[in-house]
Structures are given as structure tokens and as C-alpha cells.
Amino acid sequence: MIELKVQDGAVLLGVKVVPGASRTAILGPWNARLRIAVAAAPEKGKANAELVAFLAKRLNLKKSDVAVVQGITSPLKTVRIDRITRDQLLAALRLDRS
């Protein structure tokens, strides 16, 4: 199960990023985080930018509504997502609501 936190009207999503993949895709849960493969190298913020762009597109939000707020240089990240509810996020990512 993916742990989500709601803080100041935004949802905080724990992510485990796997950079350098052939394509960007959700791989599934991993230690209470969402594991996402990104088709970008882990250098100069490229993987973070790809992660933000992927989530924004998947959630039908602007890139400015999605931000990496913790773990900038780590594969373990916290992503803040504005303008979405917890249930909307779970539905858009097709995650179990339990």
C-alpha cells in the first residue's frame, strides 16, 4: 500500500525513482512508496524533471502543480501535488484505496 499524506491542501506522495529506463512508467508499490521508472539520466535534475512532467501529464495538471520537495539528489523522493485530492490521485494512478 502506498502511503499518502495530505498537507496544506496538497497530497504528498513518496516515490522511489528508477532512472535510466527505456520508458517512463509506474512500476508499482515499493516499501510504502510508488516506484516509477523514468527515461532520463540521474544527472543535472533530468530525472526529477521527467518525473514531474510524467506525473503532471498523468494527473492532468500543470507542471507547476507537481514538485519534488524532498530527496532532490536521492532516488527516494517526496513529491508535493497541488490541486488534487487523495482519492483523485489514487484513481488517476490506479492505486488501491485500502
N, C-alpha and C positions, 0 to 999 in steps of 0.2 A: 504494500500500500504506500502511495506517495503521500508524504506529509506536506500540507499546505498551511500557511499562516495568513490571516487577514490582519493588516496593519494600516491604519490611517486611510482606509478605503481602498487599499491596493492588496493584491494577493502576492505573497512571497512563495516562490517555487524553488525548491532545492534541485539542482541539476548536476549530473556527472557528465562532463563533455568528453567525447572521444574524437579528437581532432584527426585530420588527415584521411577521412573516409572517402570512398568513391562518390558518395552522395549524402546529403543531409537528411536524416530520418530519425524518428523516435525509435529507440531500441527496446524500451520498456522500463519497468521499475528496477531499481538497484539501491539497496540499503536505505529505503525511505526517500530516495531521490528519483528523479526521472533521468534516465540515461539517454543522451542524444548524441548521435554521430554527426559530425559536421565536416563538410567538404572544404575545409580550409586548414592551413597550417597554423600551429600554435605559436605564431610569431607576429609581433607588432600589432596585436589586437585583432588579427584577421579572424581567428576562431570565435572571439567574442562578437564581432560584427556579424558574422554568419549566423551565430546563434540568435542574436537579436532580430535579424531580418527574417529568419525562419519562423520564430515564434510569432512575430508581428503578422506575418502573412497567414500563418495557420490559424491565428486568433482573429483575423480580420481587423487588426488595429494598426495604428501608425507606429513606426519605429520608435518615436519619442515616448510612446506608452510602455515600452519594454526597456528595461535597463539592468545590466549586471551590477549589483550593489555590493557583492562580496565575492572574493575569490578571483579577482581580475587576472592573476597570473597562475591560478590553480585550476586543475580540472574539476574540482568541487566548487560549485558556484551557487550563489543565491541570486535569483532573478526577480526583480520587482515588476509587476504587471498592473498598470493602472487601467481604469475604465472597463473593468470586468469583475464579475462576481466569482466566488469559489465554484459554484455549480456550473456557470458558463464555461469556466476554464476546464473543468473536468469533462464536460460534454464536448468541447472543441478538441480536446486532446484524446478523447475517447478513453478516459480512465475510469476505473472502478470507483464508485462513490462511497463505498463502505468505509 
